[in-house]
Amino acid sequence: MTPALLAITLTIGITLCYVAVCTASPFGTCRKCSGWGFAMTTDRKGRLKRGKDCRRCHATGKRIRTGRWLYNRWARTYRAGTQ
């Protein structure tokens, strides 16, 4: 198998796997708060306490995946164009 054909096959395989992940689980954990929904801070004694709510995920701990976001945007545009 030539290197170019191998690279194309791997790229298609990775893309199909990502599509399957976006279909099965459209929401992933927030990368900023690690899925907690808030930031951890420390008080003056050094003990951990709950900080402010995460602005990225709006305190849910989940964010929509990039592939699912692109699909939703495409579907919305397609629906608006066909009506």
C-alpha positions as CSV (number, residue, x, y, z in Angstrom):
1,M,0.0,0.0,0.0
2,T,1.4,3.4,-1.0
3,P,1.9,6.0,1.7
4,A,-0.6,8.4,0.1
5,L,-3.3,5.7,0.0
6,L,-2.5,4.8,3.6
7,A,-2.8,8.5,4.7
8,I,-6.1,8.9,2.8
9,T,-7.5,5.7,4.4
10,L,-6.5,6.8,7.9
11,T,-7.9,10.3,7.4
12,I,-11.3,8.9,6.3
13,G,-11.3,6.4,9.2
14,I,-10.6,9.1,11.8
15,T,-13.2,11.3,10.2
16,L,-15.9,8.6,10.3
17,C,-15.0,7.8,13.9
18,Y,-15.4,11.4,14.9
19,V,-18.7,11.6,13.1
20,A,-19.9,8.5,15.1
21,V,-18.8,10.1,18.4
22,C,-20.6,13.4,17.5
23,T,-23.7,11.4,16.6
24,A,-23.7,9.2,19.7
25,S,-22.7,11.9,22.2
26,P,-23.1,15.5,20.9
27,F,-21.9,17.0,24.2
28,G,-18.5,16.6,25.6
29,T,-17.0,17.8,28.9
30,C,-16.0,21.5,29.1
31,R,-12.2,21.9,28.7
32,K,-12.0,25.0,30.9
33,C,-13.7,23.6,34.0
34,S,-13.0,19.9,33.4
35,G,-16.7,19.2,33.5
36,W,-17.2,20.6,37.0
37,G,-19.2,23.6,35.9
38,F,-17.2,26.0,38.1
39,A,-13.7,27.0,38.9
40,M,-12.0,25.8,42.1
41,T,-10.4,28.5,44.3
42,T,-8.8,28.4,47.7
43,D,-9.6,30.4,50.8
44,R,-7.0,32.1,52.9
45,K,-6.3,28.9,54.8
46,G,-5.6,27.0,51.6
47,R,-8.7,24.9,51.6
48,L,-10.5,24.3,48.3
49,K,-13.8,26.0,47.7
50,R,-16.2,26.5,44.9
51,G,-15.4,29.4,42.7
52,K,-17.4,31.3,40.1
53,D,-19.6,29.5,37.5
54,C,-17.8,28.6,34.2
55,R,-18.6,31.1,31.5
56,R,-18.0,28.7,28.7
57,C,-20.4,26.0,29.6
58,H,-22.8,28.2,31.7
59,A,-22.2,26.0,34.8
60,T,-23.4,22.8,33.1
61,G,-20.0,21.1,32.7
62,K,-20.9,20.1,29.1
63,R,-20.2,21.9,25.8
64,I,-21.4,21.0,22.3
65,R,-18.7,19.3,20.2
66,T,-17.2,21.2,17.3
67,G,-18.4,18.6,14.7
68,R,-22.0,18.7,16.1
69,W,-21.9,22.5,16.1
70,L,-20.9,22.5,12.4
71,Y,-23.6,20.0,11.6
72,N,-26.3,22.0,13.4
73,R,-25.2,25.1,11.6
74,W,-25.3,23.4,8.2
75,A,-28.7,21.8,8.9
76,R,-30.2,25.2,10.0
77,T,-28.9,26.8,6.8
78,Y,-30.2,24.0,4.6
79,R,-33.7,24.1,6.3
80,A,-33.8,27.9,5.9
81,G,-32.8,27.7,2.2
82,T,-35.4,25.0,1.2
83,Q,-38.5,26.6,2.8
